[in-house]
Amino acid sequence: MRWIALLLLGCSACSAGRPASRTTPDRTVILISLDGFPAYMFEDPRLPAPTLRRLMQEGATAKGMTIVNPTVTWPNHTTLATGVTPAKHGVLYNGLLTAEPGKPARVEQKNRDVLVKAPTIYDAAHEAGLKTAAVDWVPPQTGGTLDWAFEENPDPNGAVEREMIAAGLITAADLTDFKKGNPQWRDLMWTRAAAHILRTHQPNLLLFHLLNLDATHHKYGPKTPAALTGIALADARVTELLAAVEEAGLRDRTTILVVADHGFKGTKKSIRPNAALAKAGLAKVEGGKVVSCSATVVPEGGTAMAYLRGADAVEVGPKVRELLKGLEGVEQLWEPSQYASLGLPDPKANPQMADFVLTARPGYGFGAPAEGEPVVDVTEGIPVGLHGYPADDPDMNAMFIAWGRGIRKGARIETLKNVDVAPTIAALLGISLQG
């Protein structure tokens, strides 16, 4: 079984070779995702993360956790929650992609019920009679198999939100204007929500996600003073959550897994495939945006997804391929016959999947603008840090720490896969997860 990886960490709750079958309502598992925290950052002696360092010393860790393609937030959070790859769970973007004939592809945020095609760990826990909760988990879900939820964009009328207002932890105005808050403030509010749920409801499973570090890495790049500050803030939020575990009287029954969804790379140049298509007469641009096209490209950092959706798709396909393949900074163009090697679905199986995929060379990333030169230097206003590069790039490896009940102190392994996280949680809780 994939969750046998935890045996290497000394999990006393697991039995080699078979899933746990006895539900354990006296246990709590907290999955903390620090968005955009690369595994390589722990090699930096300057890392201002005393709490995370302590958890590593008292618990178990991996040098790196490998992730899945596309190496972006929603697909990898869905893999963390389901134990399967995007080819099976169906999430390829931070939302749902639609590509209508002759129009540019667009990605719209949708909830879990629309996007995810596989059972989640919180589904399994709920069905086993355990109490479940999520804070800022993606794709979002309220109700159903989540007993308590505080979403990325919280509902002022939600149950947890109303409890927090009554307790003086947040105001109605804060909730109404939540998107206007900066990433640091939103992380603080999500942490307050998670701490409130732990103290008040004592769930068996809590999925908890923070975003500020990802935003910081995008704006300033990894391995920068700003990035170290972002890590210090993330460490402070973890400290607050651990305090809530203690205050709730859950310390002896709790296992905490601290993970990330992807790593990060710094960039110096931005490739703009849609600008190249416009220059070649394959896309019409008005007001800086593509309004009609024979082909369209959706950038995902170090990867770009290309779609042929015009009536002339068969005719222009070869031209589009050669044009994009020849752009400065493009390392490889992947055809559908190669997608299985990337863990990606065939377009015939998932209509969101691209007709071909581009990957960038080191130092380059893909951007969305459809005007100007196809390749530009990274300057003010262009993200310095990116993810989305192929999952076999070591810089995309995510952090992993396990601490608490069932975890052997000082255990170290080289790598594990993020598809192993959900089955490991299932084993810790004594439930079965269909995957």
N, C-alpha and C positions, 0 to 999 in steps of 0.2 A: 504494500500500500504506500501511496505517496507520503502519507503522514508519518511513515517510519523515520523520516528525517529527524523528527523530534526525539526519537530514541537515542540519536547521537547526542542529544542535549540532556539525556537522563530523565525522560518523562516517566514517572512511576504510574501514570494513569493509563498508559498504553500497553497493549499486548502485541508483540511482533506478529505481523502477517495477517491480522484481522482487525476490523474496526471495533471500537468500543460499542457496547450494546446496552449498558445500564446507565440510564439518565441520572445525573448527579445534581439535584436542585440546590445542594449546599455549596455550589461552586460558582465563581464569577470569572469570566474572561473578558478582558478589555483589549480591543484592537485599536491602537493609536497609529494613525497614518500622518506623518509629517511630510506633507506634499513637497516633492522636489529635494529631498535630503539624500545626496549621493553617498554611497558607501565609502568612497575614497576620502571623505572629509575627516574620518576618524584617524587618518594618517597624519593629520596636521596637529602638532603639539600645542598650537595656539587655540585650539577649539574650545570655546567658552561654554562647555556643556557639562557642568559638574554632576547634575542629576543623571544624565544619560551615561556618563562614565561610571557612576556608581552602580547603575543597573547592570552595566556590562560586567563589572567586577563581581557583583553578587549573583548574577544570573548567567545566561548563555548568550553567545553571539555568533554571527557568521561574518566572515570577511566581506562577503557581498551576497546580495540576493538577486538572482537573475529575474528579469521581468519578461513581458510578452510584447509583441508587436500588435498594434502601433504603440510606441512607448510614450503614451499620453495618459492623462489623468483618469478619465471615465473608463476606458477599456481595462486599465490595470486595477482600478478599484473594484471593478466587476469581477475580475479574475481573483482578487484577494477574497471576495465574498462568495465566490462560487467554486473555485478550485478548477476551473476549466478555461481554455483559451478563447479569444474572440471568435475563432472559427466556430465555436460551439455556443458561446453565450450571446454572440451577435452584436456586441457594442464595439463600434469602430471609431467613434468620435466622442467629443464631449456633448453629445446630443444625437439627433436623428438627421441623417443626410438625405436630401431629396435632390434629384438631378432630372429636371424636366427637359424634354427636347427643345433645343435652341436657347435654353436659359442657363444662367450660371448656377452651379450647385450651391446649395445653402445648408447650413447646419442649424437646427433649432433644438433648444433644450426641451426634453420630454422627461416624464417620470419613468420610474423603473418598470412599471407594468407595460409600457409601450416598447421599451428598449431591450430588456433582459429576457433571454430565451432559455435560461437554465435556473434551477432552484438555488437559492442562496443559503448561507449558513444561518441567517436569521429566520428564514422560512422553516428550516429543519428544527431549530431551537424552539420556535413557537409551536410547531406541530407536536413537539415532545412535551409540551406543557411548561416550558421555561419562559422567563420574562425577558423581553428583548427591547433594546433601545438603540437609537442612532442619533448622532449630532453631526451635521454638515456632511453626511455620507452621500456619495454620488454613485449612480443616478439617484435622485431623491425619491423617497417614498414616505407617505404619512398614512398611518393606520395599517389595516391589513395585518401582516405578520410582525409589524413593529408596534409594541405596546406604547412606547413613548418616542417621540421624534422632535427634533429642533433642526430645521432644514437650513441649507445654505442661504436661502431667502425665507426667513421665518414668517409664519402666519400670525399676525397680531391676535387672532381669535383662536389659535391653537391651544390645546390643553396645557402643554408644558409652558408655553409663553404666558398664559394667564396665571399659572402658578408662580412664575418668576416675577411678574408684575406685582402680585399680591405680597410676595416676599421682599420686595424692594430691590431685586437683583437687576432689573431692567425696567425701562419705562415704555409706555405705549408709543411715545414719540420715537424712541430708539428703534422700535420694531418697524414703524412706518417708514422711517428713513434709513433702514439698515444698510441698503446698498451705498448710501452716501458716506458711510464710515470708512476710514482707511483700513487696509488689511490687518494692521496690528490690533486695532480696536475690535474688528470682527473676530479675530482669533480669541481675544479676551472674552467676548460675549459667548462664543461657542464653548469656551472652557467653563464659564459660569454655568451654562446650560448643562454640560456634562456632569459637573460637580453637583448641581442641584438634583439631577436624575439619580445619581449614585446615593446621595444622602437621603432622598425622599422615597425612592422606589426600589433601590437595591436590585437592579436587574441582574440576570445571570449572564447576559451578553450585552456589551456596549461597543458599538462601532463609532469611532471618534476621529475626525479629520480636521486638520489645520492647514491654512493656505498661505499665510504670510511669507514663509520662506520661499515658496515657489514664486510669488510675485517679486520678491527681492532679487532672486537669482535671474529672473527674466530682465529686470530693469538694469541691474548693475553687474550681473555676471557672477559665476561661482568663484570661490577663492579670493574674494575681495573683502575689504573691511566691512562693507555693507552686508555681505553674505555672513560674515562672522557675527555681526550684530543680530541678523535674522535667526541664526542658530541659537544665540543666547536667549532670544525671546521665546523660541520654541521650547527650549529647555525649561524656562520659567513656567510655561504653560503646563508642561508635564509635571513639574514640581507641584503645581496647584492641584492637578488631578490626583496625584498620589496622596496629597493631604486629605482630599475628599474621601479617598478609599479608607484611610485611617479613621477619619471622623465618622464614617458610616459603619465602622466595625467590621469591615470586609477584608482586612489585611490577610488573615490566615487562610481565607478561601479563594483568594484572587490570583490569577495569572495574568500578566500584562505582556502583550506583544507590541513592540514599537517598530514600525516599518515605514517604508516610503513607497511611492508608486513608480518613481523613476529617478535617475540621476540628472546631471546637467553638463553641458559643454559651453565654453565661451566661443563667440563667433566674431569675425572681422568683416565678413561680406554677406550681403543678403541677395539671394536669387529671387527674381520676381517673374515666375513663369507666365502669369497672365499678361504682364507687360510685353513679354516676347510674343505671345499669341496675338495681342492687339497690333503690334508693329507688323506682324505678318498678315494682317487682314483676317485673322481667324476669330477675332472677338471685337465687338463694338463697345466702346467705352463712353459713358456720359457722366460728367460730374465725378470722375475718378473711379466709377464703378462699372463693371461689366453688365450690360443690359441685354445683350444677345450674343450668342457664340456658337461656333462649331465644336469647340472644345473648351473645357474649363478645368482649372487646377485648384485644389484645396490644399493649402500648406499646413503641415503639422510639424513645424520645427525642422528637424533634420530629414524629414520625409515629406513628399508631396504626392497627393493622389490626383491622377489625371482621368478625366471623363470625356468620352466622345458621345455626345448626346444630340448632335445636330442631324438633320435629315441627310446630310452629306457625310455621315460618319465613316462609311466604308471608303469613300473617295479621299477624304482628307486625313484618314488615320495614319498612313505612312508618313505624310508630311509633318504631322504633329509629332510623331515619334522622333523623327530625325531632328526636328527643330529643338525639342526639349532635351533630347539626349545630348545635343551638341552645345548646350549652354555652359558657360564657364561655371565651374563648381559642382556640376552634376557628376557624381561618381558612377552611378549605374541606373539603368532603366530595367525594371522587373516586369515580366509578362505574366499573365494569369497561370501559365503552366509552371511558374516558379513560386507561386504564392504559398503552396503547402510547406515549402522549406522555411518560410517566414512565419508559419503558423496562422496565415491569413486565409479567409474563405475565397472560393471562386466566385466571381460576379454572378454566375448562374445560381449559386446557392444563397447569396446575400446581395440584393440589388443595391445596397449601400457601397459595395466594394468597387474600387476603381478599375478602369480598363487597363491601366498600367500604373506603376509606382516608380517614383524617382527617389533616389537617396543622394544626400549631399556629401561632398568631401569634407575632411576636417577643416575648420575655420570658416565654413560656409553654412548657411541655413536658408530656408525658404520663407518668403514673405508674401503678403496678400496684395499689395498695391498693383494696380493694372495700368498705371501711367508711368512715364519716365523710362529710364534705361533698365534693361533686364537684369543687370547686376550692379549693385551699388555698395559703397562702403557703409559699414554700420556707424551711424552718427546719432545725435540726440533724437530721441523719439522712436528709434528702431531697437527692438529687444537685443540686448547684448548676450544674454544667456538663453539657450534653447535645449529642449529635449526632443524626442521624436526620432532620434537616430536609431539604426537597427539595434535590436535587443542584444546582439552578440558583441556590441561595443562595450568594453568594461566600464566606460564612463557612465553608462546608463544603469549600472548596477545600483540597487537601492540598499539602504541600511536595514539591518534586522537585529533586534535584541529581544530576548525572552527572559522574563523575571517572575519570581513568585512561586506559587504552589506548583509542584510537579517539575520544576526546572532545576537541574543540577548546577550548583555554583561552579563557575570557572570553566564550563564546557565551551569549547571552541570548534567550529567547523569552517571549512574553506568557503563553500557556497551552498545555497539551497535555492529552490525555485519558488516563485510566488504562488504557483498553483498548489503548493503544499500547505499554504497557510490555512485555508478554510478546512481541509481535512484534519489538520492538527487541532484546530479549535473544536471540531466535532469530537475528536478523541478525548480532549480535555473535559468536555461537557458530557461525555458518555452518550452521544447521539449519533445517528447515522445520517450521512449526507450523500444524496444521489448525485453523481456527476458524470 
